[in-house]
């Protein structure tokens, strides 16, 4: 296939333009051909020589996103070349290269505080970094929690608060893991997710079950119910949005699903003020 032939030419060219000293290897003896050897590229990228050789030859082998990222770094690809590599190898753009931005812009916080619905902001590993007063009233107060205890994925999957209805909890768990897998596939920093995955494998039977499934969920919107003593149950429809100009941040909004929930949320907001 043409794209596989182009992938082979591209990788050979990228390998040929690098010398051992470019990647921290000794110069060694004089080489018959210019550039790095295949086994050197494979070792630097953490791949088997056979797997890399097949990939460079254009065979129908599939590399994971982290492996392609490591290969791109090994070959010193620039942003355009990285995008080209992903297009040839996976027929899609590469994951967004983001630095986790944990600074909430004043205008963003002001907007959240002005809303009459709960709103919070998470970064790509699902850590909550910002919220408005209604989140504190309807869900939980994140202020006293250190950063490592504000991971929304772990809170939802591990807290006893969500286990009162086993069927609902299982449905939520499958949905959360499917979305978490999608985020994991797109991150440029898989090591952050790897640590969470390792922890969840130890602590959650449901996570281990869901992680073996192939389901993914590329968007986040669903209905959830907040149990509010003194106010009544509030059904929320929640969805998430990227925060423009703040790489890695995602705004999650919780809108009342029906008139009864809207009335109860209005009462909750009045009590909060």
C-alpha positions in Angstrom: 0.0 0.0 0.0 1.2 3.5 -0.9 1.0 4.9 2.7 3.0 2.0 4.0 5.7 2.6 1.4 5.8 6.3 2.3 6.1 5.4 6.0 9.1 3.1 5.2 10.8 5.9 3.2 10.1 8.4 5.9 11.5 6.3 8.7 14.6 5.4 6.7 15.3 9.0 5.9 14.8 10.2 9.5 17.1 7.4 10.7 19.8 8.2 8.1 20.1 11.9 9.0 21.1 11.1 12.6 24.6 10.2 13.8 25.3 8.2 16.9 26.6 11.3 18.7 23.3 13.1 18.0 21.6 10.6 20.3 24.3 10.2 22.9 25.9 7.1 21.5 29.7 6.7 20.9 30.8 7.4 17.4 32.4 4.0 17.1 33.9 2.6 13.9 33.4 4.0 10.4 30.0 3.0 9.0 29.2 1.8 5.6 25.9 3.7 5.5 25.0 7.0 7.0 22.8 7.3 10.1 21.7 5.1 12.9 21.3 1.4 12.7 17.8 -0.2 13.1 18.9 -1.9 16.3 20.0 1.4 17.8 16.7 3.1 17.0 14.8 0.2 18.5 16.9 0.2 21.7 16.5 4.0 22.1 12.8 3.8 21.6 12.3 0.8 23.9 11.1 -1.5 21.1 12.3 -4.9 19.9 14.5 -4.9 16.8 12.1 -7.2 15.0 9.1 -5.1 15.7 10.8 -1.9 14.6 12.2 -3.6 11.5 8.8 -4.8 10.5 7.4 -1.3 11.1 10.0 0.4 9.0 9.6 -2.2 6.2 5.9 -1.1 6.0 4.4 -4.3 7.3 0.9 -4.2 8.8 2.0 -3.9 12.4 0.3 -1.6 14.8 2.3 0.5 17.4 0.6 2.1 20.4 0.5 5.8 20.8 3.3 5.8 23.5 5.5 3.7 21.2 5.0 6.1 18.3 5.7 9.0 20.6 9.0 7.4 21.8 10.0 6.6 18.2 9.3 10.3 17.2 11.5 11.5 20.1 14.2 9.1 19.2 14.3 10.2 15.6 14.2 13.9 16.7 11.1 14.6 14.7 9.8 18.2 14.7 6.0 19.0 15.2 5.2 18.7 11.5 7.1 15.4 11.1 5.4 14.0 14.2 2.0 14.8 12.8 3.1 13.2 9.5 4.3 10.0 11.3 0.9 9.6 13.1 -1.0 10.2 9.8 1.0 7.5 8.1 1.0 5.1 11.0 -2.5 5.5 12.4 -4.4 7.7 9.8 -5.2 10.4 12.4 -3.6 13.4 14.0 -1.3 12.9 17.0 -2.4 13.4 20.5 -2.3 17.1 21.6 1.0 18.0 23.1 0.1 19.8 26.2 1.7 20.9 29.4 -0.7 20.5 32.2 -1.8 24.1 33.0 -3.0 24.3 36.6 -3.5 28.1 36.7 -7.1 29.1 36.5 -7.4 32.4 34.6 -9.2 35.0 36.7 -11.8 35.5 34.0 -12.5 31.7 34.0 -13.0 31.6 37.8 -15.2 34.7 37.6 -17.3 33.1 35.0 -17.7 29.9 37.0 -18.6 31.9 40.2 -21.2 33.8 38.2 -23.0 30.7 37.0 -26.2 29.5 38.7 -25.2 25.8 38.0 -22.2 23.8 39.4 -19.0 24.1 37.3 -15.6 22.7 37.8 -12.3 22.4 35.9 -10.1 19.3 35.6 -6.8 18.8 33.8 -6.1 15.9 31.5 -5.4 13.4 34.3 -8.8 14.3 35.8 -7.4 16.2 38.7 -9.9 18.9 39.8 -8.1 22.3 39.9 -11.1 24.8 40.0 -14.7 24.9 41.1 -17.5 27.2 42.0 -19.5 27.4 45.3 -22.3 25.2 44.0 -19.9 22.3 43.4 -18.9 22.5 47.1 -22.6 22.5 48.1 -23.9 19.8 45.7 -20.9 17.4 45.5 -17.9 18.0 47.7 -15.5 20.6 49.0 -12.2 20.2 47.2 -10.5 23.1 49.1 -9.2 21.0 52.0 -8.0 18.2 49.8 -4.3 18.1 48.6 -3.9 17.7 44.8 -3.3 13.9 45.0 -6.7 13.5 46.6 -8.6 15.6 44.0 -8.5 13.2 41.1 -12.2 13.0 40.0 -11.7 9.6 38.3 -10.4 8.0 41.5 -13.0 9.7 43.6 -15.9 8.4 41.5 -14.5 4.9 41.2 -13.4 4.4 44.8 -15.8 6.4 47.0 -18.4 4.4 48.9 -20.8 7.3 48.2 -21.6 6.0 44.7 -22.0 2.3 45.6 -25.5 2.4 47.2 -27.0 1.3 43.9 -24.8 -1.5 42.5 -26.3 -1.5 39.0 -25.9 2.3 38.7 -22.4 2.1 40.0 -21.4 -0.6 37.5 -22.9 1.4 34.6 -21.1 4.5 35.8 -17.8 2.6 36.2 -18.0 1.2 32.6 -18.7 4.7 31.3 -15.9 6.4 33.3 -13.3 3.8 32.3 -14.3 4.1 28.6 -13.7 7.8 28.7 -10.5 7.5 30.7 -9.2 5.1 28.0 -9.9 7.7 25.4 -8.0 10.4 27.3 -5.1 7.9 27.9 -4.9 7.2 24.2 -4.5 11.0 23.4 -2.1 12.1 26.2 1.5 13.0 25.4 2.3 12.1 29.0 1.3 8.5 29.4 3.4 8.1 32.6 0.9 10.2 34.5 -2.0 7.9 33.5 0.2 4.8 34.1 0.5 5.6 37.7 -3.3 6.1 38.1 -3.9 2.8 36.2 -1.5 0.9 38.4 -3.2 2.2 41.6 -6.7 1.4 40.3 -5.6 -2.1 39.3 -4.8 -2.7 42.9 -7.8 -1.0 44.5 -10.8 -1.6 42.2 -12.2 -4.9 41.0 -14.6 -3.0 38.7 -11.7 -1.1 37.1 -9.8 -4.3 36.4 -12.9 -5.7 34.7 -13.6 -2.6 32.7 -10.0 -2.0 31.6 -10.1 -5.4 29.8 -12.9 -4.2 27.6 -12.5 -2.5 24.2 -15.1 0.2 24.7 -14.0 3.8 24.4 -16.0 7.0 24.9 -14.6 10.1 23.1 -17.0 12.6 24.8 -18.3 13.2 28.3 -22.0 13.9 28.8 -24.4 12.0 31.0 -27.1 12.3 33.7 -26.2 12.1 37.3 -28.3 12.5 40.5 -27.2 14.5 43.5 -28.9 13.5 46.8 -29.4 16.7 48.7 -30.9 16.4 52.2 -33.3 19.3 52.9 -33.6 20.1 49.2 -34.4 16.8 47.4 -32.8 14.9 44.6 -31.4 17.0 41.7 -30.9 15.4 38.3 -28.0 17.0 36.4 -27.1 16.7 32.8 -23.3 17.2 32.6 -21.0 17.8 29.7 -17.4 19.0 29.3 -15.7 21.6 27.1 -12.0 22.5 26.4 -10.9 25.8 28.0 -9.5 27.9 25.1 -6.0 29.1 25.8 -5.5 26.7 28.7 -3.9 23.5 27.4 -5.2 20.4 29.2 -8.0 22.1 31.1 -11.6 20.9 30.7 -14.7 22.7 32.0 -17.5 20.5 33.3 -21.0 22.0 33.6 -23.9 20.5 35.5 -27.3 21.7 34.3 -30.6 20.7 35.9 -32.4 18.1 33.8 -36.0 19.0 34.5 -38.1 21.7 36.1 -38.2 20.0 39.5 -34.4 19.8 39.6 -34.1 23.4 38.4 -36.3 24.5 41.3 -34.3 22.5 43.8 -31.1 23.9 42.4 -32.4 27.4 42.8 -33.1 26.7 46.4 -29.7 25.2 46.9 -28.1 28.2 45.3 -30.0 30.5 47.7 -29.0 28.5 50.7 -25.3 28.6 49.4 -25.4 32.4 49.2 
